[in-house]
Amino acid sequence: MQILERIESQMSATGLPLVGITLAAVPCPDTPVILTLHWHGFIKQKLVDLEEAEAVAYTPIPSSTLQLNERWHDLLAVDRAAMDAGWELGAWDVARSEQPGCLRPGAAPSEALECLQAFGAYPHSVNGAQVAVSDAPDTDDLVELAANRGYLLWSFRPVCGGIWKDLADDATLTQEGRRPSPCPHLPVPPTCSGKRRTVYRFGFPVRRALPVPQPRQ
């Protein structure tokens, strides 16, 4: 899957730094995958459309939700693609969350909102501003399927192209905040049965904490 290429294309087009990236999929082969890029930045709101006018308010730049229509037959293919993207973009780790359908008896109301957010279908705005700009025509169908069948969500914070470069204490990164491909880690097969969280840890700190001295006996 061309996840890394789509991310880099969006970074190049916007010129904005990223806060985080999520990828959502339902456990059904050949269904679209939803990629959401969360940007760092603000839009200036002015009373008049003049360059010299002062901003009266700032609104966060909305996230970008994209639909990926590449065919896949095994969730491990999506897993590997997410891992490869996180690895090459210098993420400290990639976390995969397996979520059951929110329409099951006893599900918490918050699970329905989390399902919508995973697929970029935010049900409300913030101070009248869009939370996400979506280019995903099949979102409604995917949300309905996820609500019944469950879904998987991958998330990571890129160092390359992100806001984390100055904070990254990671001996595995190049000066650009990247790692050479391929990702050496093997994926863990998802179970798709209930809630489960898997974290693929990639980073290695440059400076390890010294052990705390123990009092002498």
C-alpha positions in Angstrom: 0.0 0.0 0.0 1.2 3.5 -0.9 0.7 5.0 2.5 4.1 6.7 2.8 3.8 8.1 -0.7 0.4 9.7 0.1 1.7 11.2 3.3 4.8 12.7 1.7 2.6 14.0 -1.2 0.4 15.8 1.3 3.3 17.2 3.3 4.8 18.6 0.1 1.6 20.1 -1.1 0.7 21.9 2.2 4.2 22.7 3.5 2.8 22.3 7.1 4.2 20.3 9.9 2.4 17.3 11.2 1.3 16.6 14.8 0.2 13.0 14.1 -1.1 10.5 11.6 -3.9 7.9 11.9 -5.0 5.1 9.7 -8.3 3.3 10.0 -9.6 0.1 8.5 -12.4 -2.4 8.9 -11.5 -6.1 9.0 -13.0 -6.8 5.6 -10.7 -7.4 2.6 -10.6 -4.9 -0.2 -12.4 -2.1 1.7 -11.0 1.4 1.5 -8.6 2.6 4.2 -8.9 6.0 5.7 -5.7 8.1 6.2 -6.0 11.2 8.4 -3.2 13.8 8.7 -3.3 16.1 11.7 -1.6 19.4 11.0 0.0 21.9 13.3 -0.9 25.5 12.5 -3.6 28.2 12.7 -5.7 30.2 10.2 -5.9 33.9 10.9 -9.4 35.3 11.0 -9.6 39.0 10.0 -12.5 41.5 9.8 -11.3 42.7 6.4 -9.4 40.8 3.7 -6.3 43.0 3.7 -2.7 41.9 4.2 -2.1 44.6 6.8 -5.2 43.9 8.8 -4.7 42.4 12.2 -6.0 39.0 13.1 -8.9 39.0 15.5 -8.9 35.2 16.1 -7.0 32.0 15.2 -8.6 28.7 14.3 -6.6 25.4 14.0 -5.9 24.1 10.5 -8.3 21.2 9.9 -7.0 17.7 9.6 -6.9 16.1 6.1 -8.9 12.8 5.6 -8.0 10.8 2.6 -9.5 7.6 1.2 -7.0 4.9 0.0 -8.6 2.5 -2.5 -5.8 0.0 -3.0 -6.8 -3.6 -2.8 -5.7 -5.8 0.1 -6.6 -9.3 1.3 -4.8 -9.6 4.6 -4.8 -7.0 7.5 -1.1 -7.7 7.9 -0.6 -5.9 4.6 -2.2 -2.8 6.1 -0.2 -3.4 9.3 3.1 -3.6 7.4 2.3 -0.4 5.4 1.6 1.5 8.6 4.7 0.2 10.2 6.8 1.1 7.1 5.4 4.6 7.0 6.0 5.2 10.7 9.5 3.7 10.6 10.7 5.7 7.6 9.2 9.0 8.9 11.1 8.5 12.2 8.2 7.8 14.6 9.2 6.6 18.0 6.5 3.9 17.7 3.4 2.8 15.9 0.4 1.9 18.0 -2.4 -0.3 16.7 -5.7 -0.4 18.4 -8.3 -3.1 17.8 -11.8 -1.9 18.6 -15.1 -3.9 18.6 -18.2 -2.6 17.0 -19.9 0.2 19.0 -23.4 -1.1 18.2 -22.9 -4.2 20.5 -25.0 -4.4 23.7 -23.3 -2.5 26.6 -21.0 -0.4 24.5 -20.1 3.0 26.0 -21.6 6.0 24.2 -18.1 7.4 23.8 -17.2 4.5 21.5 -19.6 5.8 18.8 -17.7 9.1 18.8 -14.4 7.4 18.7 -15.5 5.3 15.7 -16.6 8.5 13.8 -13.3 10.2 14.6 -11.2 7.3 13.5 -12.7 7.6 10.0 -12.5 11.4 9.9 -16.3 11.8 10.3 -16.3 14.4 13.0 -20.0 15.1 14.0 -19.4 18.7 15.0 -17.3 21.8 14.4 -15.1 23.7 16.9 -16.2 27.4 17.2 -17.8 27.1 13.8 -14.6 25.8 12.1 -14.2 22.5 10.4 -12.3 19.8 12.4 -11.3 17.9 9.2 -11.5 18.3 5.5 -12.5 15.0 4.0 -11.8 13.5 0.6 -13.3 10.1 1.5 -16.6 9.4 -0.4 -17.2 6.1 1.3 -16.8 7.3 4.9 -20.5 6.7 5.8 -20.4 3.1 4.6 -17.2 2.4 6.4 -18.5 3.9 9.7 -21.6 1.8 9.4 -19.5 -1.3 8.8 -17.1 -0.5 11.6 -20.0 0.0 14.0 -21.1 -3.5 13.3 -17.9 -5.4 12.6 -15.3 -3.4 14.6 -12.2 -1.6 13.2 -8.5 -1.1 13.6 -6.7 2.2 14.1 -3.0 2.8 13.7 -1.4 6.0 15.0 2.0 7.5 15.1 3.9 10.8 15.4 6.4 11.5 12.6 9.6 13.2 13.3 10.4 13.9 9.7 7.9 16.5 8.6 6.5 16.8 12.1 6.8 19.1 15.1 8.8 16.5 17.1 12.3 16.9 15.6 13.7 19.2 18.3 12.3 16.8 21.0 13.4 13.5 19.5 16.0 11.7 21.6 16.4 8.8 19.3 19.7 7.2 18.3 18.1 5.4 15.3 17.3 8.6 13.3 19.3 10.4 10.6 19.7 14.2 10.8 16.5 14.6 8.7 14.6 12.6 11.3 14.2 9.5 9.0 15.2 5.8 9.0 16.3 3.8 6.0 13.8 1.2 4.7 12.8 -1.5 5.2 11.3 -1.6 8.7 13.0 -4.6 10.4 10.1 -5.4 12.8 7.6 -8.2 12.1 3.9 -7.5 12.5 1.8 -9.2 15.1 -1.4 -10.7 13.6 -4.5 -8.9 15.0 -7.2 -11.0 16.6 -10.2 -8.7 15.8 -11.9 -10.0 18.9 -12.5 -7.4 21.5 -10.3 -4.5 22.5 -6.6 -5.0 22.1 -3.6 -2.6 21.8 -0.3 -3.4 20.1 2.7 -1.0 20.2 5.6 -1.4 17.8 8.5 0.3 19.5 11.1 1.6 17.0 13.1 4.3 18.9 16.2 3.9 21.0 17.2 6.8 23.3 20.6 8.5 22.8 20.9 9.1 26.5 19.8 6.4 28.9 18.8 7.4 32.5 21.5 6.5 35.1 20.4 4.0 37.8 19.4 5.5 41.1 22.2 5.0 43.6 21.2 2.6 46.4 22.1 3.4 50.0 25.0 1.4 51.5 24.2 -1.2 54.1 
